[in-house]
Every structure is written in C-alpha cells, then in structure tokens.
Amino acid sequence: MKLTDKIRRDWHYYAFALGLIFILNGVVGLLGFDAQGWQSYAVGLAT
C-alpha cells in the first residue's frame, strides 16, 4: 500500500521529467546540436 501511495503521489514528477527530456531532445535535434553533452549533464543531475 505504501509503495502504491508513493508512486501515485510522485507520478507527476516522473511525467514532468520525461516530458522535459522529450522536449529538450526535440529542440536540440531541430537546432542540430549534439545531444550527448546535455544528456550526460541531465544524467549527472538525476543521479
């Protein structure tokens, strides 16, 4: 029960993070930048 409640409470954080990653990926791709740099930076922030 506890784990389910925590997931239900935190799902919007995960959804926001995923949406932000998809948006950044699209913007970076459109601008033609190499995505590797900000991806490793985002991973560094997340861990």
mmCIF entry with sequence, helices, sheets and N, C-alpha, C, O atoms, coordinates in Angstrom:
data_MODEL
# 
_entry.id   MODEL 
# 
_entity.id                         1 
_entity.type                       polymer 
_entity.pdbx_number_of_molecules   1 
# 
_entity_poly.entity_id                      1 
_entity_poly.type                           'polypeptide(L)' 
_entity_poly.nstd_linkage                   no 
_entity_poly.nstd_monomer                   no 
_entity_poly.pdbx_seq_one_letter_code       MKLTDKIRRDWHYYAFALGLIFILNGVVGLLGFDAQGWQSYAVGLAT 
_entity_poly.pdbx_seq_one_letter_code_can   MKLTDKIRRDWHYYAFALGLIFILNGVVGLLGFDAQGWQSYAVGLAT 
_entity_poly.pdbx_strand_id                 A 
# 
loop_
_entity_poly_seq.entity_id 
_entity_poly_seq.num 
_entity_poly_seq.mon_id 
_entity_poly_seq.hetero 
1 1  MET n 
1 2  LYS n 
1 3  LEU n 
1 4  THR n 
1 5  ASP n 
1 6  LYS n 
1 7  ILE n 
1 8  ARG n 
1 9  ARG n 
1 10 ASP n 
1 11 TRP n 
1 12 HIS n 
1 13 TYR n 
1 14 TYR n 
1 15 ALA n 
1 16 PHE n 
1 17 ALA n 
1 18 LEU n 
1 19 GLY n 
1 20 LEU n 
1 21 ILE n 
1 22 PHE n 
1 23 ILE n 
1 24 LEU n 
1 25 ASN n 
1 26 GLY n 
1 27 VAL n 
1 28 VAL n 
1 29 GLY n 
1 30 LEU n 
1 31 LEU n 
1 32 GLY n 
1 33 PHE n 
1 34 ASP n 
1 35 ALA n 
1 36 GLN n 
1 37 GLY n 
1 38 TRP n 
1 39 GLN n 
1 40 SER n 
1 41 TYR n 
1 42 ALA n 
1 43 VAL n 
1 44 GLY n 
1 45 LEU n 
1 46 ALA n 
1 47 THR n 
# 
_struct_asym.id          A 
_struct_asym.entity_id   1 
# 
loop_
_struct_conf.conf_type_id 
_struct_conf.id 
_struct_conf.pdbx_PDB_helix_id 
_struct_conf.beg_label_comp_id 
_struct_conf.beg_label_asym_id 
_struct_conf.beg_label_seq_id 
_struct_conf.pdbx_beg_PDB_ins_code 
_struct_conf.end_label_comp_id 
_struct_conf.end_label_asym_id 
_struct_conf.end_label_seq_id 
_struct_conf.pdbx_end_PDB_ins_code 
_struct_conf.beg_auth_comp_id 
_struct_conf.beg_auth_asym_id 
_struct_conf.beg_auth_seq_id 
_struct_conf.end_auth_comp_id 
_struct_conf.end_auth_asym_id 
_struct_conf.end_auth_seq_id 
_struct_conf.pdbx_PDB_helix_class 
_struct_conf.details 
_struct_conf.pdbx_PDB_helix_length 
HELX_P HELX_P1 AA1 LYS A 2  ? LEU A 31 ? LYS A 2  LEU A 31 1 ? 30 
HELX_P HELX_P2 AA2 GLN A 36 ? ALA A 46 ? GLN A 36 ALA A 46 1 ? 11 
# 
_struct_conf_type.id          HELX_P 
_struct_conf_type.criteria    ? 
_struct_conf_type.reference   ? 
# 
loop_
_atom_site.group_PDB 
_atom_site.id 
_atom_site.type_symbol 
_atom_site.label_atom_id 
_atom_site.label_alt_id 
_atom_site.label_comp_id 
_atom_site.label_asym_id 
_atom_site.label_entity_id 
_atom_site.label_seq_id 
_atom_site.pdbx_PDB_ins_code 
_atom_site.Cartn_x 
_atom_site.Cartn_y 
_atom_site.Cartn_z 
_atom_site.occupancy 
_atom_site.B_iso_or_equiv 
_atom_site.pdbx_formal_charge 
_atom_site.auth_seq_id 
_atom_site.auth_comp_id 
_atom_site.auth_asym_id 
_atom_site.auth_atom_id 
_atom_site.pdbx_PDB_model_num 
ATOM 1   N N  . MET A 1 1  ? 0.826  -1.199 0.000   1.00 0.00 ? 1  MET A N  1 
ATOM 2   C CA . MET A 1 1  ? 0.000  0.000  0.000   1.00 0.00 ? 1  MET A CA 1 
ATOM 3   C C  . MET A 1 1  ? 0.870  1.264  0.000   1.00 0.00 ? 1  MET A C  1 
ATOM 4   O O  . MET A 1 1  ? 0.607  2.206  -0.747  1.00 0.00 ? 1  MET A O  1 
ATOM 5   N N  . LYS A 1 2  ? 1.899  1.271  0.840   1.00 0.00 ? 2  LYS A N  1 
ATOM 6   C CA . LYS A 1 2  ? 2.762  2.446  0.939   1.00 0.00 ? 2  LYS A CA 1 
ATOM 7   C C  . LYS A 1 2  ? 3.421  2.778  -0.399  1.00 0.00 ? 2  LYS A C  1 
ATOM 8   O O  . LYS A 1 2  ? 3.441  3.933  -0.825  1.00 0.00 ? 2  LYS A O  1 
ATOM 9   N N  . LEU A 1 3  ? 3.961  1.742  -1.055  1.00 0.00 ? 3  LEU A N  1 
ATOM 10  C CA . LEU A 1 3  ? 4.656  1.972  -2.319  1.00 0.00 ? 3  LEU A CA 1 
ATOM 11  C C  . LEU A 1 3  ? 3.694  2.532  -3.365  1.00 0.00 ? 3  LEU A C  1 
ATOM 12  O O  . LEU A 1 3  ? 4.043  3.446  -4.112  1.00 0.00 ? 3  LEU A O  1 
ATOM 13  N N  . THR A 1 4  ? 2.483  1.979  -3.415  1.00 0.00 ? 4  THR A N  1 
ATOM 14  C CA . THR A 1 4  ? 1.491  2.462  -4.370  1.00 0.00 ? 4  THR A CA 1 
ATOM 15  C C  . THR A 1 4  ? 1.141  3.919  -4.095  1.00 0.00 ? 4  THR A C  1 
ATOM 16  O O  . THR A 1 4  ? 1.010  4.714  -5.026  1.00 0.00 ? 4  THR A O  1 
ATOM 17  N N  . ASP A 1 5  ? 0.989  4.273  -2.823  1.00 0.00 ? 5  ASP A N  1 
ATOM 18  C CA . ASP A 1 5  ? 0.679  5.659  -2.473  1.00 0.00 ? 5  ASP A CA 1 
ATOM 19  C C  . ASP A 1 5  ? 1.812  6.590  -2.886  1.00 0.00 ? 5  ASP A C  1 
ATOM 20  O O  . ASP A 1 5  ? 1.566  7.691  -3.380  1.00 0.00 ? 5  ASP A O  1 
ATOM 21  N N  . LYS A 1 6  ? 3.048  6.152  -2.687  1.00 0.00 ? 6  LYS A N  1 
ATOM 22  C CA . LYS A 1 6  ? 4.196  6.984  -3.056  1.00 0.00 ? 6  LYS A CA 1 
ATOM 23  C C  . LYS A 1 6  ? 4.248  7.182  -4.569  1.00 0.00 ? 6  LYS A C  1 
ATOM 24  O O  . LYS A 1 6  ? 4.496  8.290  -5.044  1.00 0.00 ? 6  LYS A O  1 
ATOM 25  N N  . ILE A 1 7  ? 4.016  6.111  -5.325  1.00 0.00 ? 7  ILE A N  1 
ATOM 26  C CA . ILE A 1 7  ? 4.022  6.223  -6.787  1.00 0.00 ? 7  ILE A CA 1 
ATOM 27  C C  . ILE A 1 7  ? 2.905  7.164  -7.239  1.00 0.00 ? 7  ILE A C  1 
ATOM 28  O O  . ILE A 1 7  ? 3.106  7.993  -8.126  1.00 0.00 ? 7  ILE A O  1 
ATOM 29  N N  . ARG A 1 8  ? 1.736  7.033  -6.628  1.00 0.00 ? 8  ARG A N  1 
ATOM 30  C CA . ARG A 1 8  ? 0.602  7.868  -7.005  1.00 0.00 ? 8  ARG A CA 1 
ATOM 31  C C  . ARG A 1 8  ? 0.899  9.336  -6.695  1.00 0.00 ? 8  ARG A C  1 
ATOM 32  O O  . ARG A 1 8  ? 0.474  10.224 -7.434  1.00 0.00 ? 8  ARG A O  1 
ATOM 33  N N  . ARG A 1 9  ? 1.625  9.594  -5.608  1.00 0.00 ? 9  ARG A N  1 
ATOM 34  C CA . ARG A 1 9  ? 1.937  10.964 -5.221  1.00 0.00 ? 9  ARG A CA 1 
ATOM 35  C C  . ARG A 1 9  ? 3.041  11.557 -6.099  1.00 0.00 ? 9  ARG A C  1 
ATOM 36  O O  . ARG A 1 9  ? 3.048  12.759 -6.366  1.00 0.00 ? 9  ARG A O  1 
ATOM 37  N N  . ASP A 1 10 ? 3.967  10.715 -6.544  1.00 0.00 ? 10 ASP A N  1 
ATOM 38  C CA . ASP A 1 10 ? 5.155  11.215 -7.249  1.00 0.00 ? 10 ASP A CA 1 
ATOM 39  C C  . ASP A 1 10 ? 5.065  11.105 -8.767  1.00 0.00 ? 10 ASP A C  1 
ATOM 40  O O  . ASP A 1 10 ? 6.003  11.494 -9.462  1.00 0.00 ? 10 ASP A O  1 
ATOM 41  N N  . TRP A 1 11 ? 3.946  10.577 -9.302  1.00 0.00 ? 11 TRP A N  1 
ATOM 42  C CA . TRP A 1 11 ? 3.915  10.304 -10.741 1.00 0.00 ? 11 TRP A CA 1 
ATOM 43  C C  . TRP A 1 11 ? 4.086  11.573 -11.557 1.00 0.00 ? 11 TRP A C  1 
ATOM 44  O O  . TRP A 1 11 ? 4.656  11.525 -12.647 1.00 0.00 ? 11 TRP A O  1 
ATOM 45  N N  . HIS A 1 12 ? 3.604  12.721 -11.054 1.00 0.00 ? 12 HIS A N  1 
ATOM 46  C CA . HIS A 1 12 ? 3.698  13.943 -11.847 1.00 0.00 ? 12 HIS A CA 1 
ATOM 47  C C  . HIS A 1 12 ? 5.146  14.416 -11.970 1.00 0.00 ? 12 HIS A C  1 
ATOM 48  O O  . HIS A 1 12 ? 5.501  15.077 -12.947 1.00 0.00 ? 12 HIS A O  1 
ATOM 49  N N  . TYR A 1 13 ? 5.988  14.082 -10.982 1.00 0.00 ? 13 TYR A N  1 
ATOM 50  C CA . TYR A 1 13 ? 7.415  14.404 -11.116 1.00 0.00 ? 13 TYR A CA 1 
ATOM 51  C C  . TYR A 1 13 ? 8.036  13.608 -12.258 1.00 0.00 ? 13 TYR A C  1 
ATOM 52  O O  . TYR A 1 13 ? 8.788  14.148 -13.069 1.00 0.00 ? 13 TYR A O  1 
ATOM 53  N N  . TYR A 1 14 ? 7.710  12.307 -12.311 1.00 0.00 ? 14 TYR A N  1 
ATOM 54  C CA . TYR A 1 14 ? 8.246  11.461 -13.386 1.00 0.00 ? 14 TYR A CA 1 
ATOM 55  C C  . TYR A 1 14 ? 7.720  11.919 -14.743 1.00 0.00 ? 14 TYR A C  1 
ATOM 56  O O  . TYR A 1 14 ? 8.478  11.980 -15.711 1.00 0.00 ? 14 TYR A O  1 
ATOM 57  N N  . ALA A 1 15 ? 6.435  12.242 -14.821 1.00 0.00 ? 15 ALA A N  1 
ATOM 58  C CA . ALA A 1 15 ? 5.842  12.691 -16.079 1.00 0.00 ? 15 ALA A CA 1 
ATOM 59  C C  . ALA A 1 15 ? 6.481  13.998 -16.538 1.00 0.00 ? 15 ALA A C  1 
ATOM 60  O O  . ALA A 1 15 ? 6.759  14.177 -17.724 1.00 0.00 ? 15 ALA A O  1 
ATOM 61  N N  . PHE A 1 16 ? 6.713  14.917 -15.590 1.00 0.00 ? 16 PHE A N  1 
ATOM 62  C CA . PHE A 1 16 ? 7.341  16.191 -15.926 1.00 0.00 ? 16 PHE A CA 1 
ATOM 63  C C  . PHE A 1 16 ? 8.759  15.981 -16.442 1.00 0.00 ? 16 PHE A C  1 
ATOM 64  O O  . PHE A 1 16 ? 9.164  16.589 -17.433 1.00 0.00 ? 16 PHE A O  1 
ATOM 65  N N  . ALA A 1 17 ? 9.512  15.115 -15.761 1.00 0.00 ? 17 ALA A N  1 
ATOM 66  C CA . ALA A 1 17 ? 10.890 14.855 -16.170 1.00 0.00 ? 17 ALA A CA 1 
ATOM 67  C C  . ALA A 1 17 ? 10.938 14.236 -17.565 1.00 0.00 ? 17 ALA A C  1 
ATOM 68  O O  . ALA A 1 17 ? 11.751 14.639 -18.397 1.00 0.00 ? 17 ALA A O  1 
ATOM 69  N N  . LEU A 1 18 ? 10.066 13.256 -17.821 1.00 0.00 ? 18 LEU A N  1 
ATOM 70  C CA . LEU A 1 18 ? 10.042 12.618 -19.138 1.00 0.00 ? 18 LEU A CA 1 
ATOM 71  C C  . LEU A 1 18 ? 9.650  13.617 -20.218 1.00 0.00 ? 18 LEU A C  1 
ATOM 72  O O  . LEU A 1 18 ? 10.261 13.650 -21.287 1.00 0.00 ? 18 LEU A O  1 
ATOM 73  N N  . GLY A 1 19 ? 8.635  14.431 -19.946 1.00 0.00 ? 19 GLY A N  1 
ATOM 74  C CA . GLY A 1 19 ? 8.209  15.434 -20.911 1.00 0.00 ? 19 GLY A CA 1 
ATOM 75  C C  . GLY A 1 19 ? 9.319  16.427 -21.214 1.00 0.00 ? 19 GLY A C  1 
ATOM 76  O O  . GLY A 1 19 ? 9.527  16.808 -22.366 1.00 0.00 ? 19 GLY A O  1 
ATOM 77  N N  . LEU A 1 20 ? 10.034 16.845 -20.165 1.00 0.00 ? 20 LEU A N  1 
ATOM 78  C CA . LEU A 1 20 ? 11.128 17.797 -20.343 1.00 0.00 ? 20 LEU A CA 1 
ATOM 79  C C  . LEU A 1 20 ? 12.228 17.196 -21.209 1.00 0.00 ? 20 LEU A C  1 
ATOM 80  O O  . LEU A 1 20 ? 12.785 17.874 -22.072 1.00 0.00 ? 20 LEU A O  1 
ATOM 81  N N  . ILE A 1 21 ? 12.538 15.923 -20.978 1.00 0.00 ? 21 ILE A N  1 
ATOM 82  C CA . ILE A 1 21 ? 13.567 15.245 -21.771 1.00 0.00 ? 21 ILE A CA 1 
ATOM 83  C C  . ILE A 1 21 ? 13.149 15.166 -23.236 1.00 0.00 ? 21 ILE A C  1 
ATOM 84  O O  . ILE A 1 21 ? 13.954 15.422 -24.132 1.00 0.00 ? 21 ILE A O  1 
ATOM 85  N N  . PHE A 1 22 ? 11.866 14.805 -23.481 1.00 0.00 ? 22 PHE A N  1 
ATOM 86  C CA . PHE A 1 22 ? 11.400 14.717 -24.864 1.00 0.00 ? 22 PHE A CA 1 
ATOM 87  C C  . PHE A 1 22 ? 11.434 16.081 -25.547 1.00 0.00 ? 22 PHE A C  1 
ATOM 88  O O  . PHE A 1 22 ? 11.838 16.188 -26.704 1.00 0.00 ? 22 PHE A O  1 
ATOM 89  N N  . ILE A 1 23 ? 11.009 17.124 -24.830 1.00 0.00 ? 23 ILE A N  1 
ATOM 90  C CA . ILE A 1 23 ? 11.011 18.472 -25.403 1.00 0.00 ? 23 ILE A CA 1 
ATOM 91  C C  . ILE A 1 23 ? 12.437 18.923 -25.707 1.00 0.00 ? 23 ILE A C  1 
ATOM 92  O O  . ILE A 1 23 ? 12.715 19.445 -26.787 1.00 0.00 ? 23 ILE A O  1 
ATOM 93  N N  . LEU A 1 24 ? 13.337 18.718 -24.743 1.00 0.00 ? 24 LEU A N  1 
ATOM 94  C CA . LEU A 1 24 ? 14.735 19.111 -24.954 1.00 0.00 ? 24 LEU A CA 1 
ATOM 95  C C  . LEU A 1 24 ? 15.339 18.343 -26.121 1.00 0.00 ? 24 LEU A C  1 
ATOM 96  O O  . LEU A 1 24 ? 16.078 18.906 -26.928 1.00 0.00 ? 24 LEU A O  1 
ATOM 97  N N  . ASN A 1 25 ? 15.022 17.052 -26.205 1.00 0.00 ? 25 ASN A N  1 
ATOM 98  C CA . ASN A 1 25 ? 15.549 16.231 -27.288 1.00 0.00 ? 25 ASN A CA 1 
ATOM 99  C C  . ASN A 1 25 ? 15.071 16.763 -28.636 1.00 0.00 ? 25 ASN A C  1 
ATOM 100 O O  . ASN A 1 25 ? 15.849 16.846 -29.586 1.00 0.00 ? 25 ASN A O  1 
ATOM 101 N N  . GLY A 1 26 ? 13.784 17.125 -28.716 1.00 0.00 ? 26 GLY A N  1 
ATOM 102 C CA . GLY A 1 26 ? 13.243 17.668 -29.958 1.00 0.00 ? 26 GLY A CA 1 
ATOM 103 C C  . GLY A 1 26 ? 13.887 18.998 -30.324 1.00 0.00 ? 26 GLY A C  1 
ATOM 104 O O  . GLY A 1 26 ? 14.249 19.218 -31.480 1.00 0.00 ? 26 GLY A O  1 
ATOM 105 N N  . VAL A 1 27 ? 14.031 19.892 -29.336 1.00 0.00 ? 27 VAL A N  1 
ATOM 106 C CA . VAL A 1 27 ? 14.625 21.206 -29.594 1.00 0.00 ? 27 VAL A CA 1 
ATOM 107 C C  . VAL A 1 27 ? 16.078 21.059 -30.028 1.00 0.00 ? 27 VAL A C  1 
ATOM 108 O O  . VAL A 1 27 ? 16.512 21.681 -30.998 1.00 0.00 ? 27 VAL A O  1 
ATOM 109 N N  . VAL A 1 28 ? 16.828 20.230 -29.300 1.00 0.00 ? 28 VAL A N  1 
ATOM 110 C CA . VAL A 1 28 ? 18.239 20.021 -29.635 1.00 0.00 ? 28 VAL A CA 1 
ATOM 111 C C  . VAL A 1 28 ? 18.369 19.411 -31.025 1.00 0.00 ? 28 VAL A C  1 
ATOM 112 O O  . VAL A 1 28 ? 19.248 19.794 -31.797 1.00 0.00 ? 28 VAL A O  1 
ATOM 113 N N  . GLY A 1 29 ? 17.487 18.453 -31.343 1.00 0.00 ? 29 GLY A N  1 
ATOM 114 C CA . GLY A 1 29 ? 17.528 17.834 -32.661 1.00 0.00 ? 29 GLY A CA 1 
ATOM 115 C C  . GLY A 1 29 ? 17.221 18.831 -33.768 1.00 0.00 ? 29 GLY A C  1 
ATOM 116 O O  . GLY A 1 29 ? 17.863 18.816 -34.818 1.00 0.00 ? 29 GLY A O  1 
ATOM 117 N N  . LEU A 1 30 ? 16.234 19.703 -33.533 1.00 0.00 ? 30 LEU A N  1 
ATOM 118 C CA . LEU A 1 30 ? 15.871 20.698 -34.539 1.00 0.00 ? 30 LEU A CA 1 
ATOM 119 C C  . LEU A 1 30 ? 16.997 21.709 -34.744 1.00 0.00 ? 30 LEU A C  1 
ATOM 120 O O  . LEU A 1 30 ? 17.250 22.146 -35.867 1.00 0.00 ? 30 LEU A O  1 
ATOM 121 N N  . LEU A 1 31 ? 17.658 22.070 -33.675 1.00 0.00 ? 31 LEU A N  1 
ATOM 122 C CA . LEU A 1 31 ? 18.739 23.049 -33.783 1.00 0.00 ? 31 LEU A CA 1 
ATOM 123 C C  . LEU A 1 31 ? 20.014 22.431 -34.333 1.00 0.00 ? 31 LEU A C  1 
ATOM 124 O O  . LEU A 1 31 ? 20.935 23.145 -34.731 1.00 0.00 ? 31 LEU A O  1 
ATOM 125 N N  . GLY A 1 32 ? 20.068 21.091 -34.356 1.00 0.00 ? 32 GLY A N  1 
ATOM 126 C CA . GLY A 1 32 ? 21.211 20.414 -34.947 1.00 0.00 ? 32 GLY A CA 1 
ATOM 127 C C  . GLY A 1 32 ? 22.392 20.287 -34.002 1.00 0.00 ? 32 GLY A C  1 
ATOM 128 O O  . GLY A 1 32 ? 23.513 20.037 -34.444 1.00 0.00 ? 32 GLY A O  1 
ATOM 129 N N  . PHE A 1 33 ? 22.155 20.457 -32.704 1.00 0.00 ? 33 PHE A N  1 
ATOM 130 C CA . PHE A 1 33 ? 23.246 20.307 -31.744 1.00 0.00 ? 33 PHE A CA 1 
ATOM 131 C C  . PHE A 1 33 ? 23.473 18.835 -31.424 1.00 0.00 ? 33 PHE A C  1 
ATOM 132 O O  . PHE A 1 33 ? 22.597 17.995 -31.631 1.00 0.00 ? 33 PHE A O  1 
ATOM 133 N N  . ASP A 1 34 ? 24.646 18.546 -30.925 1.00 0.00 ? 34 ASP A N  1 
ATOM 134 C CA . ASP A 1 34 ? 24.941 17.192 -30.460 1.00 0.00 ? 34 ASP A CA 1 
ATOM 135 C C  . ASP A 1 34 ? 24.295 17.005 -29.093 1.00 0.00 ? 34 ASP A C  1 
ATOM 136 O O  . ASP A 1 34 ? 24.583 17.753 -28.158 1.00 0.00 ? 34 ASP A O  1 
ATOM 137 N N  . ALA A 1 35 ? 23.425 16.009 -28.979 1.00 0.00 ? 35 ALA A N  1 
ATOM 138 C CA . ALA A 1 35 ? 22.639 15.833 -27.762 1.00 0.00 ? 35 ALA A CA 1 
ATOM 139 C C  . ALA A 1 35 ? 23.434 15.168 -26.648 1.00 0.00 ? 35 ALA A C  1 
ATOM 140 O O  . ALA A 1 35 ? 22.986 15.140 -25.502 1.00 0.00 ? 35 ALA A O  1 
ATOM 141 N N  . GLN A 1 36 ? 24.611 14.632 -26.969 1.00 0.00 ? 36 GLN A N  1 
ATOM 142 C CA . GLN A 1 36 ? 25.346 13.842 -25.984 1.00 0.00 ? 36 GLN A CA 1 
ATOM 143 C C  . GLN A 1 36 ? 25.697 14.664 -24.749 1.00 0.00 ? 36 GLN A C  1 
ATOM 144 O O  . GLN A 1 36 ? 25.622 14.156 -23.631 1.00 0.00 ? 36 GLN A O  1 
ATOM 145 N N  . GLY A 1 37 ? 26.077 15.914 -24.934 1.00 0.00 ? 37 GLY A N  1 
ATOM 146 C CA . GLY A 1 37 ? 26.512 16.747 -23.822 1.00 0.00 ? 37 GLY A CA 1 
ATOM 147 C C  . GLY A 1 37 ? 25.416 16.956 -22.788 1.00 0.00 ? 37 GLY A C  1 
ATOM 148 O O  . GLY A 1 37 ? 25.625 16.703 -21.602 1.00 0.00 ? 37 GLY A O  1 
ATOM 149 N N  . TRP A 1 38 ? 24.233 17.424 -23.234 1.00 0.00 ? 38 TRP A N  1 
ATOM 150 C CA . TRP A 1 38 ? 23.182 17.710 -22.260 1.00 0.00 ? 38 TRP A CA 1 
ATOM 151 C C  . TRP A 1 38 ? 22.590 16.431 -21.700 1.00 0.00 ? 38 TRP A C  1 
ATOM 152 O O  . TRP A 1 38 ? 22.071 16.436 -20.584 1.00 0.00 ? 38 TRP A O  1 
ATOM 153 N N  . GLN A 1 39 ? 22.655 15.325 -22.453 1.00 0.00 ? 39 GLN A N  1 
ATOM 154 C CA . GLN A 1 39 ? 22.148 14.061 -21.913 1.00 0.00 ? 39 GLN A CA 1 
ATOM 155 C C  . GLN A 1 39 ? 23.000 13.610 -20.731 1.00 0.00 ? 39 GLN A C  1 
ATOM 156 O O  . GLN A 1 39 ? 22.460 13.208 -19.701 1.00 0.00 ? 39 GLN A O  1 
ATOM 157 N N  . SER A 1 40 ? 24.316 13.672 -20.866 1.00 0.00 ? 40 SER A N  1 
ATOM 158 C CA . SER A 1 40 ? 25.180 13.279 -19.754 1.00 0.00 ? 40 SER A CA 1 
ATOM 159 C C  . SER A 1 40 ? 25.029 14.263 -18.600 1.00 0.00 ? 40 SER A C  1 
ATOM 160 O O  . SER A 1 40 ? 25.129 13.872 -17.437 1.00 0.00 ? 40 SER A O  1 
ATOM 161 N N  . TYR A 1 41 ? 24.788 15.537 -18.910 1.00 0.00 ? 41 TYR A N  1 
ATOM 162 C CA . TYR A 1 41 ? 24.553 16.533 -17.863 1.00 0.00 ? 41 TYR A CA 1 
ATOM 163 C C  . TYR A 1 41 ? 23.263 16.223 -17.105 1.00 0.00 ? 41 TYR A C  1 
ATOM 164 O O  . TYR A 1 41 ? 23.224 16.304 -15.877 1.00 0.00 ? 41 TYR A O  1 
ATOM 165 N N  . ALA A 1 42 ? 22.198 15.864 -17.847 1.00 0.00 ? 42 ALA A N  1 
ATOM 166 C CA . ALA A 1 42 ? 20.922 15.523 -17.216 1.00 0.00 ? 42 ALA A CA 1 
ATOM 167 C C  . ALA A 1 42 ? 21.065 14.272 -16.362 1.00 0.00 ? 42 ALA A C  1 
ATOM 168 O O  . ALA A 1 42 ? 20.506 14.199 -15.267 1.00 0.00 ? 42 ALA A O  1 
ATOM 169 N N  . VAL A 1 43 ? 21.809 13.290 -16.856 1.00 0.00 ? 43 VAL A N  1 
ATOM 170 C CA . VAL A 1 43 ? 22.045 12.079 -16.073 1.00 0.00 ? 43 VAL A CA 1 
ATOM 171 C C  . VAL A 1 43 ? 22.815 12.413 -14.805 1.00 0.00 ? 43 VAL A C  1 
ATOM 172 O O  . VAL A 1 43 ? 22.545 11.852 -13.744 1.00 0.00 ? 43 VAL A O  1 
ATOM 173 N N  . GLY A 1 44 ? 23.772 13.324 -14.914 1.00 0.00 ? 44 GLY A N  1 
ATOM 174 C CA . GLY A 1 44 ? 24.528 13.751 -13.743 1.00 0.00 ? 44 GLY A CA 1 
ATOM 175 C C  . GLY A 1 44 ? 23.637 14.441 -12.723 1.00 0.00 ? 44 GLY A C  1 
ATOM 176 O O  . GLY A 1 44 ? 23.825 14.269 -11.518 1.00 0.00 ? 44 GLY A O  1 
ATOM 177 N N  . LEU A 1 45 ? 22.665 15.223 -13.195 1.00 0.00 ? 45 LEU A N  1 
ATOM 178 C CA . LEU A 1 45 ? 21.730 15.876 -12.281 1.00 0.00 ? 45 LEU A CA 1 
ATOM 179 C C  . LEU A 1 45 ? 20.824 14.858 -11.614 1.00 0.00 ? 45 LEU A C  1 
ATOM 180 O O  . LEU A 1 45 ? 20.498 14.989 -10.434 1.00 0.00 ? 45 LEU A O  1 
ATOM 181 N N  . ALA A 1 46 ? 20.412 13.833 -12.374 1.00 0.00 ? 46 ALA A N  1 
ATOM 182 C CA . ALA A 1 46 ? 19.429 12.875 -11.863 1.00 0.00 ? 46 ALA A CA 1 
ATOM 183 C C  . ALA A 1 46 ? 20.033 11.923 -10.844 1.00 0.00 ? 46 ALA A C  1 
ATOM 184 O O  . ALA A 1 46 ? 19.319 11.397 -9.991  1.00 0.00 ? 46 ALA A O  1 
ATOM 185 N N  . THR A 1 47 ? 21.340 11.695 -10.921 1.00 0.00 ? 47 THR A N  1 
ATOM 186 C CA . THR A 1 47 ? 21.947 10.711 -10.025 1.00 0.00 ? 47 THR A CA 1 
ATOM 187 C C  . THR A 1 47 ? 22.657 11.362 -8.863  1.00 0.00 ? 47 THR A C  1 
ATOM 188 O O  . THR A 1 47 ? 23.221 10.668 -8.017  1.00 0.00 ? 47 THR A O  1 
# 
